[in-house]
Amino acid sequence: MTSVDPTDLKAQIFTVKRGEGVRSITTRLSENRLIRSSTAFYILVKAMGIERSMQAGDFRLIRSMDAIALARELTHGVNDVWVTIPEGWRKEEVATKVAKELDVPEQEFLKYAKEGYMFPDTYMISREASAAGIADVFISNFNKKISQPLREDGKKTGLTFPEIITLASIVEREGRSDEDRPMIAGILLNRLRADWPLQTDATLQYALGYQSREKTWWKKSLFDEDKTIESLYNTYKYKGLPLGPIANPGLSAIKAVIYPKSSEYWFYLHDAKGIAHYGKTVEEHAVNISKYLQ
């Protein structure tokens, strides 16, 4: 199959959307005059057996390319890569993902990473982006997602904006659902205002750092001896909020802190199914521990 125009050497950016089907791709290629016939190109792709190999992203395509070359180009050489950052990841986990997907050294990325402010989302990022550029994409998205009205409402909590993000990062790790996060946020705010230690496992996990045996940044089983670690992130040992965020919270966790659910509860835990159970007193909490964790 010949090219649309052998003399046209000007590159054109063509975007393949995530989950887009072959028919849709071929139709749009035809509309952009990158192929002569959408039907013929569709048959070619099926014959080559590459319909499942087509990638999402931005491609620089040229009208002088013949159909076979153009089809192959859509299976490799994508200029942009889809990168998904889940809620609750700490900056080191994000750095590992960036290194794997974009071949940017982890330590280089960590120079620019800002814990708590790299918004969890799915991004299309250029393979040519620098470590600083990638971090800026995450942080810029954070600033767009956290609107001015949200920031204004946040002042009603009595916390500064950095404190809100720090607490939201804890709520992100401590909560399991959009339903329990506002309640947990309310409980932690109760503790802060009463000058209680937060006593959250998530901050302790952050303080303990990478677990080589488990190959995770979040230690799965905590013991009483772990609560003695010397760290300002050890909220069993020190009152108040830790020095800063322990992870990158999503919008749900941030809203939970800004719009917490008031209650008389001071304690919470999650059972094996992830269901939250609350207690008003140490005695009630002890009953919940006995009932749901033993």
ZAKE-374395 format. One line per field, with one value per residue (C-alpha): x, y, z; chain; residue number from 1. Coordinates in Angstrom, 3 decimals. Example, Ala and Ser with C-alpha at 12.3 -4.5 7.8 and 13.67 -1.06 7.14 Angstrom:
x	[12.300; 13.670]
y	[-4.500; -1.060]
z	[7.800; 7.140]
chain	[A; A]
n	[1; 2]
This chain:
x	[0.000; 1.497; 1.743; -0.734; 1.926; 5.538; 6.719; 5.212; 7.913; 6.258; 5.555; 2.029; 1.195; -1.428; -2.861; -4.136; -6.478; -6.405; -8.643; -9.349; -10.305; -8.624; -11.640; -11.685; -7.937; -8.109; -11.059; -9.207; -6.023; -8.059; -9.670; -6.205; -5.089; -2.396; -3.723; -5.576; -8.340; -9.534; -11.000; -7.814; -5.687; -7.951; -7.575; -3.809; -3.577; -5.627; -3.465; -0.290; -1.782; -0.827; -4.226; -3.514; -0.002; -1.062; -0.105; -1.839; -0.006; 1.258; 2.968; 4.810; 3.487; 4.409; 2.220; 5.165; 5.153; 3.612; 0.785; 2.953; 5.533; 2.799; 1.075; 4.331; 5.027; 1.810; 3.120; 6.363; 8.249; 5.471; 6.647; 4.463; 3.885; 0.858; 1.956; -0.467; 0.348; -1.979; -3.259; -1.156; 2.222; 5.248; 7.735; 10.153; 7.438; 6.652; 10.357; 10.526; 7.535; 9.036; 12.354; 10.642; 8.267; 10.393; 13.967; 14.678; 17.075; 15.245; 17.714; 17.501; 13.701; 13.804; 15.746; 12.565; 9.838; 7.657; 6.053; 2.326; 2.012; 2.374; -1.270; -2.293; -3.637; -2.973; -0.626; 0.617; 4.285; 6.892; 9.736; 12.020; 10.838; 13.430; 13.166; 12.357; 9.773; 8.013; 7.847; 6.484; 3.685; 2.583; 2.815; 1.088; -1.813; -2.052; -2.377; -5.124; -7.094; -7.025; -9.190; -9.200; -12.660; -11.279; -8.298; -10.574; -12.806; -9.684; -8.999; -12.082; -10.264; -7.794; -4.933; -2.539; -2.645; 0.595; -0.883; -4.047; -1.996; 0.078; -3.049; -4.647; -1.640; -2.170; -5.909; -5.122; -3.019; -5.221; -8.557; -9.877; -12.802; -14.468; -16.948; -14.507; -11.980; -14.128; -14.788; -11.095; -10.174; -12.621; -11.125; -7.569; -8.643; -10.228; -6.888; -4.939; -7.242; -7.131; -3.331; -3.335; -0.674; -2.110; -0.811; -1.228; 0.415; 0.895; 3.283; 5.169; 5.473; 6.818; 9.410; 10.521; 11.217; 11.919; 11.501; 13.987; 12.469; 8.954; 10.193; 7.835; 8.011; 5.119; 5.852; 2.936; 3.050; 3.926; 5.072; 5.377; 9.141; 8.514; 6.749; 10.012; 11.831; 13.385; 11.723; 9.615; 7.279; 6.650; 3.259; 3.157; 6.115; 5.514; 2.336; 1.040; 1.477; 4.719; 7.213; 5.352; 3.269; 4.001; 2.498; 0.638; -3.069; -5.900; -8.784; -11.000; -8.533; -7.928; -11.674; -12.064; -9.770; -11.415; -14.920; -14.450; -17.274; -17.743; -18.318; -17.664; -15.298; -11.613; -10.558; -10.887; -9.665; -10.321; -11.232; -9.918; -12.505; -11.478; -14.608; -14.030; -15.136; -15.110; -14.905; -15.635; -13.481; -10.364; -12.650; -14.804; -11.677; -10.340; -13.601; -13.304; -9.714; -10.797; -13.797; -12.332; -8.556; -8.087]
y	[0.000; 3.296; 6.465; 9.323; 11.776; 10.616; 14.236; 15.337; 14.974; 17.129; 15.233; 15.293; 14.457; 11.711; 10.696; 7.194; 7.276; 4.716; 1.770; 3.069; 0.358; -0.316; 0.850; 4.187; 4.596; 3.777; 6.130; 9.015; 8.209; 8.514; 11.756; 13.182; 12.044; 9.781; 6.709; 6.306; 3.970; 3.174; -0.149; -1.230; -0.172; -2.055; -5.224; -4.692; -4.339; -7.513; -9.381; -8.244; -9.383; -6.178; -4.845; -5.665; -4.245; -0.697; 1.652; 4.647; 7.935; 10.562; 9.541; 11.626; 10.331; 11.449; 11.277; 9.947; 6.742; 3.732; 1.908; -0.944; 1.415; 3.556; 0.518; -0.658; 2.825; 2.644; -0.422; 1.175; 4.398; 6.214; 9.641; 9.775; 7.183; 6.702; 6.751; 6.077; 7.239; 5.576; 7.314; 6.832; 6.193; 7.824; 9.677; 6.746; 4.545; 7.243; 7.495; 3.752; 3.980; 6.940; 5.125; 2.050; 3.808; 6.772; 5.621; 8.515; 7.667; 7.424; 9.593; 12.279; 12.362; 12.478; 15.745; 17.393; 15.216; 16.918; 14.490; 15.013; 17.337; 14.950; 14.398; 10.744; 10.495; 9.044; 11.141; 11.138; 12.113; 12.575; 10.056; 13.033; 14.750; 15.527; 14.511; 18.112; 18.322; 15.140; 16.258; 19.601; 17.848; 16.029; 19.120; 21.386; 18.934; 19.044; 22.836; 22.541; 19.848; 21.539; 24.524; 27.871; 27.222; 24.001; 25.868; 28.526; 25.901; 24.257; 27.310; 26.428; 23.365; 25.586; 23.919; 25.513; 24.202; 22.181; 20.695; 19.736; 17.887; 16.197; 14.978; 13.997; 11.826; 10.003; 9.646; 8.277; 5.492; 4.884; 4.886; 2.195; 3.905; 7.218; 6.378; 5.851; 8.601; 11.548; 9.681; 8.847; 12.444; 13.595; 11.209; 12.336; 15.979; 15.168; 13.773; 16.771; 19.262; 17.316; 17.216; 13.454; 11.622; 10.563; 6.986; 6.037; 2.978; 4.737; 7.322; 4.552; 2.634; 5.769; 6.172; 2.539; 2.964; 0.287; -3.330; -5.425; -8.765; -7.752; -5.577; -2.772; 0.724; -0.068; -2.679; -5.089; -6.239; -3.807; -4.774; -2.912; -2.617; -0.710; 1.974; 2.851; 3.949; 7.390; 9.502; 12.651; 10.637; 8.235; 9.522; 6.952; 8.735; 12.360; 14.428; 16.522; 16.151; 14.742; 16.946; 16.663; 14.373; 10.652; 9.971; 11.597; 11.817; 11.788; 14.239; 12.034; 12.088; 15.827; 16.517; 14.212; 16.484; 19.679; 18.273; 15.774; 13.886; 14.985; 12.240; 11.216; 8.492; 8.515; 5.106; 3.064; -0.138; -2.157; -5.825; -8.429; -7.368; -3.724; -2.637; 0.145; -0.153; 2.763; 3.201; 6.078; 4.750; 2.654; -0.093; -0.038; -0.083; -3.069; -4.921; -4.155; -5.439; -8.649; -9.054; -8.134; -8.613; -11.731]
z	[0.000; -1.083; 0.977; 0.793; -0.402; -1.012; -1.093; 2.226; 4.887; 7.545; 10.787; 12.202; 15.809; 15.967; 19.356; 20.065; 23.051; 25.843; 25.000; 21.503; 19.011; 15.674; 13.633; 15.409; 14.910; 11.193; 10.674; 12.264; 10.316; 7.148; 8.290; 8.919; 5.445; 6.853; 5.012; 1.727; 2.896; 6.403; 5.224; 3.466; 6.438; 8.857; 6.772; 6.686; 10.469; 10.966; 8.421; 10.215; 13.537; 15.319; 16.362; 20.008; 19.833; 19.066; 21.868; 23.354; 23.152; 20.747; 17.507; 14.931; 11.626; 8.110; 5.004; 3.012; 5.099; 3.400; 5.179; 6.492; 7.978; 9.511; 11.031; 12.589; 13.919; 15.934; 17.781; 18.944; 19.112; 20.946; 22.027; 25.139; 27.826; 30.068; 33.709; 36.567; 40.090; 42.646; 45.771; 48.866; 47.244; 48.848; 46.678; 46.482; 44.989; 42.445; 41.628; 40.966; 38.625; 36.765; 36.414; 34.992; 32.601; 31.520; 32.151; 34.524; 37.400; 40.702; 42.589; 39.920; 40.164; 43.978; 43.780; 42.480; 44.018; 46.616; 49.028; 49.332; 46.347; 43.385; 42.580; 42.056; 38.516; 35.066; 32.965; 29.399; 29.667; 26.955; 26.920; 26.511; 29.699; 32.348; 36.005; 36.920; 34.139; 35.236; 38.867; 37.707; 35.767; 38.939; 41.143; 38.591; 38.418; 42.223; 42.095; 39.463; 41.293; 44.699; 43.864; 45.638; 47.187; 48.699; 50.090; 51.554; 53.182; 54.560; 56.706; 58.764; 60.112; 61.946; 60.099; 57.655; 54.093; 54.523; 57.711; 55.817; 53.201; 55.902; 57.692; 54.360; 53.560; 56.861; 56.236; 52.757; 54.247; 57.297; 55.460; 53.156; 51.452; 50.678; 53.423; 56.287; 55.477; 56.722; 59.983; 60.444; 59.621; 62.310; 64.851; 64.122; 64.365; 67.737; 68.905; 67.632; 69.312; 72.583; 72.452; 72.128; 70.128; 66.765; 67.190; 63.521; 62.007; 58.666; 60.112; 61.881; 58.617; 56.960; 59.705; 59.420; 55.694; 53.104; 54.187; 52.220; 53.188; 52.228; 49.348; 50.274; 51.710; 54.049; 56.711; 56.802; 60.429; 63.202; 66.684; 69.994; 69.496; 66.256; 68.273; 70.020; 66.853; 67.181; 64.515; 64.445; 62.197; 65.091; 66.218; 69.022; 70.589; 69.615; 69.730; 66.877; 63.150; 61.752; 59.910; 56.612; 54.368; 54.401; 50.968; 48.108; 48.991; 46.488; 46.350; 48.537; 51.435; 51.103; 51.117; 54.136; 56.142; 54.893; 55.441; 58.300; 59.934; 63.533; 66.090; 69.678; 68.508; 69.434; 68.142; 64.965; 63.356; 60.219; 60.255; 57.811; 55.240; 55.445; 57.316; 59.838; 63.461; 65.886; 69.638; 72.005; 74.855; 75.355; 76.629; 73.479; 71.346; 73.290; 72.644; 68.923; 68.910; 70.607; 68.313; 64.932; 65.095; 67.205]
chain	[A; A; A; A; A; A; A; A; A; A; A; A; A; A; A; A; A; A; A; A; A; A; A; A; A; A; A; A; A; A; A; A; A; A; A; A; A; A; A; A; A; A; A; A; A; A; A; A; A; A; A; A; A; A; A; A; A; A; A; A; A; A; A; A; A; A; A; A; A; A; A; A; A; A; A; A; A; A; A; A; A; A; A; A; A; A; A; A; A; A; A; A; A; A; A; A; A; A; A; A; A; A; A; A; A; A; A; A; A; A; A; A; A; A; A; A; A; A; A; A; A; A; A; A; A; A; A; A; A; A; A; A; A; A; A; A; A; A; A; A; A; A; A; A; A; A; A; A; A; A; A; A; A; A; A; A; A; A; A; A; A; A; A; A; A; A; A; A; A; A; A; A; A; A; A; A; A; A; A; A; A; A; A; A; A; A; A; A; A; A; A; A; A; A; A; A; A; A; A; A; A; A; A; A; A; A; A; A; A; A; A; A; A; A; A; A; A; A; A; A; A; A; A; A; A; A; A; A; A; A; A; A; A; A; A; A; A; A; A; A; A; A; A; A; A; A; A; A; A; A; A; A; A; A; A; A; A; A; A; A; A; A; A; A; A; A; A; A; A; A; A; A; A; A; A; A; A; A; A; A; A; A; A; A; A; A; A; A; A; A; A; A; A; A]
n	[1; 2; 3; 4; 5; 6; 7; 8; 9; 10; 11; 12; 13; 14; 15; 16; 17; 18; 19; 20; 21; 22; 23; 24; 25; 26; 27; 28; 29; 30; 31; 32; 33; 34; 35; 36; 37; 38; 39; 40; 41; 42; 43; 44; 45; 46; 47; 48; 49; 50; 51; 52; 53; 54; 55; 56; 57; 58; 59; 60; 61; 62; 63; 64; 65; 66; 67; 68; 69; 70; 71; 72; 73; 74; 75; 76; 77; 78; 79; 80; 81; 82; 83; 84; 85; 86; 87; 88; 89; 90; 91; 92; 93; 94; 95; 96; 97; 98; 99; 100; 101; 102; 103; 104; 105; 106; 107; 108; 109; 110; 111; 112; 113; 114; 115; 116; 117; 118; 119; 120; 121; 122; 123; 124; 125; 126; 127; 128; 129; 130; 131; 132; 133; 134; 135; 136; 137; 138; 139; 140; 141; 142; 143; 144; 145; 146; 147; 148; 149; 150; 151; 152; 153; 154; 155; 156; 157; 158; 159; 160; 161; 162; 163; 164; 165; 166; 167; 168; 169; 170; 171; 172; 173; 174; 175; 176; 177; 178; 179; 180; 181; 182; 183; 184; 185; 186; 187; 188; 189; 190; 191; 192; 193; 194; 195; 196; 197; 198; 199; 200; 201; 202; 203; 204; 205; 206; 207; 208; 209; 210; 211; 212; 213; 214; 215; 216; 217; 218; 219; 220; 221; 222; 223; 224; 225; 226; 227; 228; 229; 230; 231; 232; 233; 234; 235; 236; 237; 238; 239; 240; 241; 242; 243; 244; 245; 246; 247; 248; 249; 250; 251; 252; 253; 254; 255; 256; 257; 258; 259; 260; 261; 262; 263; 264; 265; 266; 267; 268; 269; 270; 271; 272; 273; 274; 275; 276; 277; 278; 279; 280; 281; 282; 283; 284; 285; 286; 287; 288; 289; 290; 291; 292; 293; 294]
